Amino acid sequence: MHRRLIVPSALAASLLLAIPASAADYTPGAPGIGDPYYPASGNGGYDVSHYDLRLKYQPQTDLLEGTATIIATTTQNLSRFNLDLGLKATEVRVNGKKARFTATGDHELEVTPAAPLAKNRAVSVVVRYAGKPSELKIGGWTAWHRTPDGGVAAQEPDSAVWWFPSNDHPLDKATFDISVSVPDGTQAISNGVLTSQSSRLGWTRFNWRSDKPQATYLATLAVGKFDITTDKTDKGLPVLNAYSKDLGGNAGAARASIERTAEVAEWLEEVFGPYPFNALGGYVPNVTSGYALETQTRPFYSPRQFAGGANVSVVVHELAHQWYGDSVSVDRWKDIWINEGFARYSQWLWSEKEGEGTAQELADYVYATRAADDPFWTVKPGDPGPDKQFDIAVYDRGALALQALRNEIGDEDFFAILKGWPAEHAYGNAKVSDFVQYAERVSGKPLAALFDTWLHQPSKPAAPAAAGARIARSQAAQPVQPKSWKKIAATNTVHDHDEHGDGHGH
C-alpha cells in the first residue's frame, strides 16, 4: 500500500530552501565576455573590482615572477571560471583553498575551485605564475617589448596576458596596486601614484597605485634605466615623466613634448572637464615601435614619435584619451570611435587654440583631399571591423563627424556635450549609440541621420550632405593645407598595426 505524503505548501517551500543548490545549478563561466571583434577576450561569470600584483622582474633574463590577488564578485552560480593569462601558472587558490587549474587555448586559464561559487558572492583568487613575456607569442606576435635594459608592457587591445592574469576586456574595469621588485639601479614605472620605494639585498621595490577603475589593456609596466622628472600641478596632482637613458637623438624632442603634459592637461580640463585620475605623466622607453598608447595616467610614447622634433600634438591625443577611452571606455571594441574620433578632434582643437588651423579648416582639408573612390571612405568609424579598428579613417573621418555635429548644433551645445559626456559616463563604458542619444538629448535635435552619414555609410558623404554640415563649402581646386597638418599627420603612427610585434598601436 502506497501512502501519499501531503505537505502544507509553506512547509514545502521551507524544505526546498533547506536543500542546497545541486551541482546542476552551477555552470562554468563563459570563456569570452561576448565581444564580436575578439571572441576570446575577457570571461563571463564574475566581475573584478581590484588587482593586487606583486612582481619580480630580472632585466637580464626577462624572467617575470608574479603573485596576483584578484578581488571579484560572482555574477552567476559558478562551477569553474576562466582567467586570461599567457604565462605559466604554478598555483591557484580561490577563497584561500587550493583550486584545480589547466591552461587551454592561447591564453585561457581554467580554474575549478574546491567548492562551487554562489552568485553575488565576494571571491578572492590568488595566482602564482612565472615566465619570460618576450617568449610568449599569440597569433605570431607579442605585446611585450624587450629593451636593452628591461621590458615594457603597452599594447592595444591586449597586453595584460603577457604579464598578469585578468578578465581582459574593457568592460571589466578595476583598481590596481602594482608592486615590482627590480635590481638596484633599475626602475619600474607603472600607472598612478608611486606610494613607496624601498631597497633590500640588491633589489628595489616600487609600489604603484591606480585608484580609479582601469581597463586591463591600460595597465602598463616599464622596467629599465630612466631619467625621471617629478612635479605637482597647481591642484596638487603628482606629475611623473620618465625617459630612457638611451634615447639618442630623440631625447631632447621627447622631453620638449612630454614636459608640457601638465599644461596640456590644464587646457583639456577647460574642454572636457576635471581631470579624472590621481596622477599625470608619460614615459618614453627605448623601444623600436612607432606608436603611442593612452596607458591610464601615464601614456606610453615610442621614441620614433619624436624623430621629426618635438610634437605636442601626440601628447594632446594621448591625454585626451584619459577622458575619452580611459575614464569612459568602450562597451565593445566596435565602439572605438568614442575613443579615437575624440582624441583626434582634440588635436584639431589644439591646432585651433595655437592658431595653426581651425578644426573647420582641418575638416575641410580631410574632405577635399580624399577622393570619393579613396578606400578611406569605405571604413565605417561607427563599426569599422576588427581589421580596420585602428584605420586612419577612424581618426580623421571620426573627427570629421564631430565637426559636422558642431556645425549642426552650434558651439554652445557642442562644447557642453564634450564636457558633459565624460561626466555622465565617468569610470564606466559606453557605446556609439549612447553618444548619439546623449547628443540628441543635450541639443534637442534629431541627429541619427547625421551620424549615419558620417559614421556608418561606407562612402564619401555627397556634396549636399557635406554642404548641409558646412563641410568643404568652398570647393577650391587646391585646398589650403592647415599649418598644423604635418604635425598632426606625424602622429598617425599612433595607430600603427603590425601583426608581428610592433603591435596594435593606438
C-alpha positions as CSV (number, residue, x, y, z in Angstrom):
1,M,0.0,0.0,0.0
2,H,1.4,3.4,-1.0
3,R,0.6,6.4,1.2
4,R,0.8,9.9,-0.3
5,L,2.5,12.3,2.0
6,I,0.7,15.7,1.8
7,V,2.9,18.6,3.0
8,P,1.4,22.0,3.5
9,S,2.7,24.4,0.9
10,A,4.5,26.7,3.4
11,L,6.4,23.7,4.8
12,A,7.2,22.5,1.2
13,A,8.7,25.9,0.5
14,S,10.9,25.8,3.7
15,L,12.1,22.3,2.8
16,L,13.1,23.5,-0.6
17,L,15.1,26.3,0.9
18,A,16.9,24.0,3.2
19,I,18.2,21.9,0.3
20,P,21.5,23.3,-1.1
21,A,21.5,24.1,-4.8
22,S,22.5,21.0,-6.8
23,A,25.7,20.8,-8.8
24,A,23.5,21.2,-11.9
25,D,22.7,24.8,-10.8
26,Y,26.4,25.7,-11.1
27,T,27.8,26.2,-14.6
28,P,31.1,27.3,-16.0
29,G,31.7,30.9,-16.7
30,A,31.9,31.8,-20.4
31,P,35.5,31.7,-21.9
32,G,34.8,35.1,-23.6
33,I,33.0,38.2,-22.5
34,G,31.0,38.4,-25.7
35,D,32.9,40.9,-27.9
36,P,32.3,40.1,-31.6
37,Y,35.7,41.5,-32.6
38,Y,37.6,39.4,-30.1
39,P,35.6,36.4,-29.0
40,A,38.3,35.1,-26.7
41,S,38.8,38.3,-24.8
42,G,37.5,38.6,-21.3
43,N,35.5,36.0,-19.5
44,G,32.0,35.5,-18.0
45,G,30.7,34.7,-14.6
46,Y,32.4,37.3,-12.4
47,D,33.3,41.0,-12.1
48,V,36.7,42.1,-10.8
49,S,37.0,45.1,-8.5
50,H,40.7,45.1,-7.7
51,Y,44.0,43.6,-8.8
52,D,47.0,43.4,-6.5
53,L,50.1,42.4,-8.4
54,R,53.3,41.6,-6.6
55,L,56.0,41.1,-9.2
56,K,59.8,40.4,-9.5
57,Y,61.5,41.1,-12.9
58,Q,65.1,40.3,-13.9
59,P,66.0,42.5,-16.9
60,Q,69.0,40.3,-17.9
61,T,66.9,37.2,-18.4
62,D,63.4,38.7,-19.0
63,L,62.1,36.4,-16.2
64,L,58.9,37.7,-14.6
65,E,57.6,36.1,-11.4
66,G,54.3,37.2,-10.1
67,T,51.7,36.7,-7.4
68,A,48.3,38.2,-8.4
69,T,45.5,38.6,-5.9
70,I,42.2,39.3,-7.7
71,I,39.1,40.5,-5.8
72,A,35.9,39.8,-7.6
73,T,32.2,39.2,-7.3
74,T,30.4,36.3,-8.9
75,T,27.6,37.2,-11.4
76,Q,26.3,33.6,-11.6
77,N,26.5,30.3,-9.8
78,L,30.0,29.2,-10.9
79,S,31.3,25.7,-11.1
80,R,34.5,27.0,-12.7
81,F,35.8,30.2,-14.4
82,N,38.5,31.4,-16.7
83,L,41.2,33.9,-16.4
84,D,43.2,35.4,-19.3
85,L,46.9,34.5,-18.8
86,G,49.7,33.5,-21.2
87,L,52.4,32.9,-18.7
88,K,52.6,29.6,-16.7
89,A,50.6,29.4,-13.5
90,T,52.1,27.2,-10.7
91,E,49.4,27.6,-8.0
92,V,45.8,28.9,-7.8
93,R,43.8,29.5,-4.7
94,V,40.2,30.5,-4.5
95,N,39.0,31.9,-1.2
96,G,42.2,30.6,0.4
97,K,41.8,27.0,-0.8
98,K,43.9,25.4,-3.5
99,A,42.0,25.1,-6.8
100,R,42.5,22.9,-9.8
101,F,43.6,24.7,-12.9
102,T,44.6,24.0,-16.5
103,A,45.8,26.1,-19.4
104,T,43.7,26.0,-22.6
105,G,43.8,27.8,-25.9
106,D,46.3,30.7,-26.4
107,H,45.7,32.4,-23.1
108,E,42.9,30.8,-21.1
109,L,43.5,29.6,-17.5
110,E,40.5,27.4,-16.5
111,V,40.1,27.4,-12.7
112,T,37.9,24.9,-10.8
113,P,37.5,25.9,-7.2
114,A,37.4,23.4,-4.4
115,A,33.7,24.2,-3.9
116,P,31.4,25.9,-6.4
117,L,30.8,29.6,-6.0
118,A,27.4,31.0,-5.4
119,K,26.1,34.1,-7.3
120,N,26.7,37.6,-5.9
121,R,29.5,36.5,-3.5
122,A,32.8,38.1,-2.9
123,V,35.7,36.0,-4.1
124,S,39.5,36.2,-3.8
125,V,41.7,34.5,-6.3
126,V,45.5,34.2,-5.8
127,V,47.6,33.1,-8.8
128,R,51.3,32.4,-8.7
129,Y,52.9,32.4,-12.1
130,A,56.2,32.9,-14.0
131,G,57.7,33.1,-17.4
132,K,59.5,35.2,-20.0
133,P,57.0,37.5,-21.6
134,S,59.1,38.1,-24.8
135,E,58.9,34.3,-25.5
136,L,55.1,34.3,-25.4
137,K,53.7,34.6,-28.9
138,I,49.9,34.7,-29.5
139,G,48.9,34.7,-33.2
140,G,52.6,35.1,-34.1
141,W,53.2,38.4,-32.2
142,T,54.0,39.6,-28.7
143,A,52.8,42.7,-26.8
144,W,55.9,42.7,-24.7
145,H,58.8,45.0,-25.8
146,R,62.2,43.8,-24.9
147,T,64.6,46.8,-24.4
148,P,68.4,46.9,-23.9
149,D,67.8,47.4,-20.2
150,G,64.5,45.8,-19.4
151,G,61.0,45.2,-20.8
152,V,57.7,47.1,-21.4
153,A,54.0,46.1,-21.5
154,A,52.0,48.6,-23.5
155,Q,49.7,47.4,-26.3
156,E,46.1,47.6,-27.5
157,P,43.7,45.8,-27.5
158,D,45.7,43.2,-25.5
159,S,48.8,43.4,-23.3
160,A,47.7,42.0,-19.9
161,V,48.0,38.3,-20.7
162,W,51.8,38.8,-21.2
163,W,52.2,39.8,-17.5
164,F,49.3,39.2,-15.2
165,P,46.0,37.1,-15.0
166,S,42.9,39.1,-15.6
167,N,39.4,39.4,-17.0
168,D,41.0,41.0,-20.1
169,H,38.3,43.3,-21.6
170,P,37.5,47.0,-21.1
171,L,34.0,46.0,-19.8
172,D,35.5,44.8,-16.6
173,K,37.5,47.7,-15.1
174,A,39.1,47.6,-11.7
175,T,41.5,49.4,-9.4
176,F,45.2,48.4,-9.3
177,D,48.1,48.1,-6.8
178,I,51.2,47.1,-8.7
179,S,54.3,46.3,-6.7
180,V,57.5,45.5,-8.7
181,S,60.9,44.4,-7.5
182,V,63.9,45.0,-9.8
183,P,67.7,45.0,-9.4
184,D,69.1,48.1,-7.7
185,G,69.8,50.9,-10.3
186,T,66.8,49.9,-12.4
187,Q,63.4,51.5,-12.1
188,A,59.9,50.1,-12.5
189,I,57.3,52.6,-13.9
190,S,53.5,51.9,-13.8
191,N,50.2,53.6,-13.5
192,G,49.0,56.1,-10.9
193,V,51.0,57.3,-7.9
194,L,54.3,55.9,-6.6
195,T,53.2,55.3,-3.0
196,S,56.6,53.9,-1.7
197,Q,60.0,52.6,-2.7
198,S,62.4,50.5,-0.7
199,S,65.7,48.6,-1.3
200,R,66.9,45.4,0.2
201,L,69.6,42.9,-0.7
202,G,70.3,44.3,-4.1
203,W,66.7,44.7,-5.2
204,T,64.5,47.8,-5.2
205,R,60.7,47.6,-4.9
206,F,58.4,50.2,-6.4
207,N,54.7,50.3,-5.2
208,W,52.2,52.0,-7.6
209,R,48.5,52.6,-7.0
210,S,45.9,53.4,-9.6
211,D,42.8,54.1,-7.5
212,K,40.1,54.6,-10.2
213,P,38.6,51.9,-12.4
214,Q,41.1,51.0,-15.2
215,A,40.8,48.7,-18.2
216,T,43.3,45.8,-18.2
217,Y,44.9,47.0,-21.5
218,L,45.5,50.4,-19.9
219,A,47.7,48.9,-17.2
220,T,51.3,49.3,-18.0
221,L,54.7,48.2,-16.8
222,A,58.1,49.5,-17.8
223,V,61.4,48.3,-16.4
224,G,64.7,49.9,-17.3
225,K,67.0,52.8,-16.6
226,F,65.2,56.1,-16.7
227,D,65.7,59.8,-16.1
228,I,62.7,60.8,-14.1
229,T,61.2,64.2,-13.6
230,T,58.6,64.9,-11.0
231,D,56.3,67.9,-10.3
232,K,52.9,68.8,-9.0
233,T,50.1,70.7,-10.8
234,D,48.5,73.8,-9.3
235,K,45.8,71.5,-8.0
236,G,48.4,69.2,-6.3
237,L,48.2,66.3,-8.8
238,P,51.6,64.5,-8.9
239,V,53.3,64.6,-12.4
240,L,55.9,61.9,-13.1
241,N,57.6,61.6,-16.5
242,A,60.3,59.0,-17.4
243,Y,62.8,58.9,-20.2
244,S,65.0,56.0,-21.1
245,K,68.7,57.0,-20.7
246,D,69.5,55.8,-24.3
247,L,67.0,57.7,-26.5
248,G,69.8,59.1,-28.6
249,G,68.9,61.9,-31.0
250,N,65.2,61.8,-30.0
251,A,65.9,62.6,-26.3
252,G,65.6,66.3,-26.5
253,A,62.4,66.4,-28.6
254,A,60.8,63.8,-26.4
255,R,61.4,66.0,-23.3
256,A,60.3,69.1,-25.1
257,S,57.0,67.4,-25.8
258,I,56.2,65.4,-22.7
259,E,57.3,68.1,-20.2
260,R,54.3,70.0,-21.4
261,T,52.0,67.3,-20.1
262,A,50.6,69.4,-17.2
263,E,50.0,72.4,-19.5
264,V,48.1,70.3,-22.0
265,A,46.1,68.6,-19.2
266,E,45.1,72.0,-17.8
267,W,43.8,73.1,-21.3
268,L,42.0,69.8,-21.7
269,E,40.2,70.4,-18.4
270,E,38.7,73.5,-20.0
271,V,37.4,71.4,-22.9
272,F,36.5,68.1,-21.2
273,G,36.0,69.0,-17.5
274,P,38.0,67.9,-14.4
275,Y,40.9,65.5,-15.0
276,P,39.6,62.1,-13.9
277,F,42.6,60.5,-12.2
278,N,45.1,60.7,-9.4
279,A,48.3,61.3,-11.4
280,L,49.7,62.6,-14.6
281,G,52.7,61.9,-16.7
282,G,54.2,60.0,-19.6
283,Y,57.2,57.7,-20.4
284,V,59.5,57.0,-23.3
285,P,61.3,53.7,-23.2
286,N,63.9,52.7,-25.7
287,V,61.6,50.6,-27.9
288,T,61.7,50.2,-31.7
289,S,57.9,50.5,-32.2
290,G,56.3,53.6,-33.7
291,Y,53.1,54.0,-31.8
292,A,51.9,55.7,-28.6
293,L,49.2,54.4,-26.2
294,E,47.0,56.1,-23.6
295,T,48.0,53.9,-20.6
296,Q,46.0,55.3,-17.8
297,T,47.6,58.3,-16.0
298,R,50.9,57.7,-17.7
299,P,50.9,57.4,-21.5
300,F,53.5,55.3,-23.4
301,Y,55.3,57.0,-26.2
302,S,57.7,55.4,-28.7
303,P,60.9,57.4,-29.3
304,R,60.0,57.5,-33.0
305,Q,57.1,59.8,-32.3
306,F,59.7,62.5,-31.8
307,A,62.1,61.6,-34.7
308,G,60.9,64.8,-36.5
309,G,61.3,67.0,-33.5
310,A,59.0,68.0,-30.7
311,N,55.4,67.1,-31.2
312,V,53.0,68.3,-28.5
313,S,50.1,67.1,-30.7
314,V,50.7,63.4,-29.8
315,V,50.7,64.4,-26.1
316,V,47.3,66.1,-26.7
317,H,46.0,63.0,-28.3
318,E,47.1,60.6,-25.5
319,L,45.9,62.9,-22.7
320,A,42.5,63.4,-24.4
321,H,42.1,59.7,-24.0
322,Q,42.3,60.0,-20.3
323,W,38.7,61.3,-20.6
324,Y,37.7,59.6,-23.9
325,G,38.8,56.0,-23.7
326,D,40.2,55.6,-20.2
327,S,37.5,57.2,-17.9
328,V,34.8,56.4,-20.4
329,S,35.8,53.2,-22.1
330,V,34.4,51.2,-25.0
331,D,31.5,48.8,-24.3
332,R,32.7,46.6,-27.2
333,W,35.7,47.2,-29.4
334,K,33.5,48.2,-32.3
335,D,32.8,51.4,-30.3
336,I,36.4,52.6,-30.8
337,W,35.2,55.9,-32.4
338,I,34.2,57.2,-28.9
339,N,37.9,56.9,-28.1
340,E,39.8,57.8,-31.3
341,G,37.4,60.2,-33.0
342,F,37.6,62.5,-30.0
343,A,41.3,62.1,-29.4
344,R,41.9,63.2,-33.0
345,Y,39.4,66.0,-32.7
346,S,41.3,67.3,-29.6
347,Q,44.3,67.6,-31.8
348,W,42.2,69.8,-34.1
349,L,41.1,71.9,-31.2
350,W,44.7,72.3,-30.0
351,S,45.6,73.5,-33.6
352,E,42.7,76.0,-33.3
353,K,44.0,77.2,-30.0
354,E,47.6,77.6,-31.3
355,G,46.4,79.5,-34.4
356,E,47.7,76.8,-36.7
357,G,44.4,75.9,-38.4
358,T,40.9,75.7,-37.1
359,A,39.0,72.5,-36.7
360,Q,36.8,73.6,-39.6
361,E,39.8,74.1,-41.9
362,L,41.2,70.7,-40.9
363,A,37.8,69.1,-41.6
364,D,37.5,70.8,-44.9
365,Y,41.0,69.6,-45.8
366,V,40.3,66.0,-45.0
367,Y,37.1,66.1,-47.0
368,A,38.6,67.8,-50.0
369,T,41.8,65.8,-50.3
370,R,40.2,62.3,-50.1
371,A,38.6,61.5,-53.4
372,A,35.3,59.7,-53.5
373,D,37.0,56.4,-54.6
374,D,39.6,56.5,-51.8
375,P,39.3,53.4,-49.6
376,F,39.3,55.8,-46.7
377,W,35.6,56.3,-47.2
378,T,34.8,52.6,-47.2
379,V,35.7,52.3,-43.5
380,K,32.8,53.0,-41.1
381,P,34.1,54.7,-37.9
382,G,31.0,53.7,-36.1
383,D,31.7,50.0,-36.6
384,P,35.0,49.6,-38.6
385,G,35.5,45.8,-38.1
386,P,38.5,44.3,-36.3
387,D,40.8,44.6,-39.3
388,K,40.1,48.3,-39.6
389,Q,39.8,49.2,-35.9
390,F,42.8,51.5,-36.0
391,D,42.5,52.6,-39.6
392,I,43.2,56.3,-40.3
393,A,39.5,56.8,-41.2
394,V,38.5,56.0,-37.6
395,Y,40.7,59.0,-36.6
396,D,40.2,61.5,-39.5
397,R,36.7,60.6,-40.6
398,G,35.8,60.2,-37.0
399,A,36.9,63.7,-36.2
400,L,35.1,65.0,-39.4
401,A,31.9,63.6,-37.9
402,L,32.4,65.7,-34.8
403,Q,32.9,68.8,-36.9
404,A,29.7,68.0,-38.7
405,L,28.0,67.7,-35.4
406,R,29.5,71.0,-34.2
407,N,28.2,72.8,-37.3
408,E,24.8,71.2,-36.9
409,I,24.1,72.1,-33.2
410,G,26.4,75.1,-32.6
411,D,29.3,75.7,-30.3
412,E,27.4,76.1,-27.1
413,D,25.7,72.7,-27.2
414,F,28.7,71.0,-28.8
415,F,31.1,72.0,-26.1
416,A,28.5,71.3,-23.4
417,I,28.4,67.7,-24.9
418,L,32.3,67.4,-24.9
419,K,32.3,68.3,-21.2
420,G,29.1,66.5,-20.1
421,W,29.7,63.1,-21.7
422,P,32.8,62.2,-19.7
423,A,31.0,63.3,-16.5
424,E,27.8,61.3,-17.3
425,H,29.8,58.1,-18.0
426,A,32.8,58.6,-15.7
427,Y,34.7,55.4,-14.9
428,G,32.2,53.4,-17.0
429,N,31.7,52.0,-20.5
430,A,29.6,53.3,-23.4
431,K,28.5,52.6,-27.0
432,V,28.5,54.8,-30.1
433,S,24.7,54.7,-29.9
434,D,24.8,56.0,-26.3
435,F,26.7,59.1,-27.5
436,V,24.2,59.7,-30.3
437,Q,21.3,59.6,-27.8
438,Y,23.3,61.9,-25.4
439,A,23.9,64.4,-28.2
440,E,20.3,64.4,-29.2
441,R,19.2,64.9,-25.6
442,V,21.5,67.9,-25.0
443,S,20.9,69.6,-28.3
444,G,17.2,68.8,-28.6
445,K,17.8,67.8,-32.2
446,P,17.3,64.6,-34.1
447,L,20.8,63.5,-35.1
448,A,20.6,59.9,-36.1
449,A,20.7,60.7,-39.9
450,L,23.8,62.9,-39.4
451,F,25.7,60.3,-37.5
452,D,24.6,57.6,-40.0
453,T,26.0,59.7,-42.9
454,W,29.4,60.4,-41.2
455,L,30.0,57.3,-39.2
456,H,28.1,54.4,-40.7
457,Q,28.0,54.8,-44.5
458,P,30.8,53.1,-46.5
459,S,31.1,56.0,-48.9
460,K,32.1,59.7,-49.0
461,P,29.2,61.9,-47.9
462,A,27.9,63.5,-51.1
463,A,28.3,67.2,-51.7
464,P,24.7,68.1,-50.5
465,A,25.3,66.3,-47.2
466,A,28.6,68.0,-46.8
467,A,27.2,71.4,-47.6
468,G,24.4,70.7,-45.1
469,A,27.0,70.0,-42.5
470,R,29.0,73.0,-43.7
471,I,32.0,70.9,-44.6
472,A,34.2,72.0,-47.6
473,R,31.8,74.7,-48.7
474,S,34.4,76.4,-50.8
475,Q,35.4,73.8,-53.4
476,A,38.8,75.3,-54.2
477,A,40.8,73.4,-56.8
478,Q,43.8,73.2,-54.4
479,P,42.6,73.1,-50.8
480,V,45.0,75.0,-48.5
481,Q,46.9,72.7,-46.1
482,P,46.5,74.0,-42.5
483,K,49.8,74.8,-40.8
484,S,49.2,72.1,-38.1
485,W,48.5,69.3,-40.7
486,K,52.0,67.9,-40.9
487,K,52.4,67.8,-37.1
488,I,49.1,66.0,-36.7
489,A,49.8,63.6,-39.6
490,A,53.1,62.8,-37.9
491,T,51.1,61.3,-35.1
492,N,49.2,59.0,-37.5
493,T,51.6,56.2,-36.4
494,V,49.9,56.2,-33.0
495,H,47.6,53.6,-34.6
496,D,50.3,51.5,-36.4
497,H,49.1,48.0,-36.6
498,D,51.7,45.3,-37.1
499,E,50.9,41.6,-36.5
500,H,54.5,40.7,-35.7
501,G,55.4,42.6,-32.6
502,D,55.2,46.3,-33.1
503,G,51.6,45.8,-32.4
504,H,48.2,47.3,-32.5
505,G,49.1,50.8,-31.6
506,H,46.6,53.2,-30.5
